[in-house]
């Protein structure tokens, strides 16, 4: 089975992505790579048993990045 990936938000060069499959969901915060165009570095990776928990955490992180 193939994982599903969806960008939840983007603030400047930072994006939050949900990677989900049948076993749960992974939240990733990615920074655009300065060295490689169209590439990124994963700076945060968290696993959640449900998508609703992941969405709640994603919203918290977006607020943090918007106030920086």
Number of C-alpha atoms within 10 A of each C-alpha: 5 7 10 11 14 11 13 15 15 16 13 9 11 19 19 22 20 24 16 20 13 10 9 13 22 19 24 21 22 19 19 16 14 11 8 8 8 8 11 17 13 15 10 11 13 12 16 16 13 13 17 11 12 19 15 10 14 20 13 11 14 18 11 10 13 10 6 6
